[in-house]
Amino acid sequence: MKKNLSLETIKDERKKSRIDKISTLIKKTISEVFLTVELNYSNGKNVFIMVSHVELSSDGKSAKVFLETLKNFSFDHEKVIEIIANNSSRIKKEFSSKIDLRYTPKLKFELINNK
């Protein structure tokens, strides 16, 4: 018995699956980059940042990376954003060298407030 599936439904599922796979790959690669690139406060203290999730645009050209810090440690939200902004060129360069995609998406970092 044939299922009543339209071509559009199949295309949408395939496209969603592809975006999910690329988002997972981006999340994994950015996590590896944060392990290799040292992010420090001005006093030399290390900042531990985790990638929560990634939202990839439908065309795959831009990605919003949601970051969070450990809840047990008190990190200044504005300081962490400043550290990421100051090191964003190093992070993006390392990311583009590690990932193998046709188009390297433009990354936008957003810190989740976990209080």
PyMOL commands that set and color helices and strands:
alter all, ss='L'
color gray80, all
select helices_A, chain A and resi 7-36+77-86+88-98
alter helices_A, ss='H'
color red, helices_A
select strands_A, chain A and resi 49-56+62-69+106-111
alter strands_A, ss='S'
color yellow, strands_A
deselect
rebuild
show_as cartoon
